[in-house]
Amino acid sequence: MAKKTEARGIIYLSCTECGERNYTTSKNRKNDPQRLELTKYCCRCRIHRVHKETK
């Protein structure tokens, strides 16, 4: 039987201004090797800011 490998992994998104980790999501690391950047709402800053992928 073949060994199953996990291509999708859980990643954390943190605010670029305050650095707080607000969101978790998953992505396929084989198809998207670069870091993810999304515009999300930051509850500490109380405004929409760019959130980047962290480890």
ABEGO torsion letter per residue (X at the ends): XBBBBBABBBBBBBBAAAGBBABBBBBBAAABABBBBBBBBBAAAGBBBBBBBBX
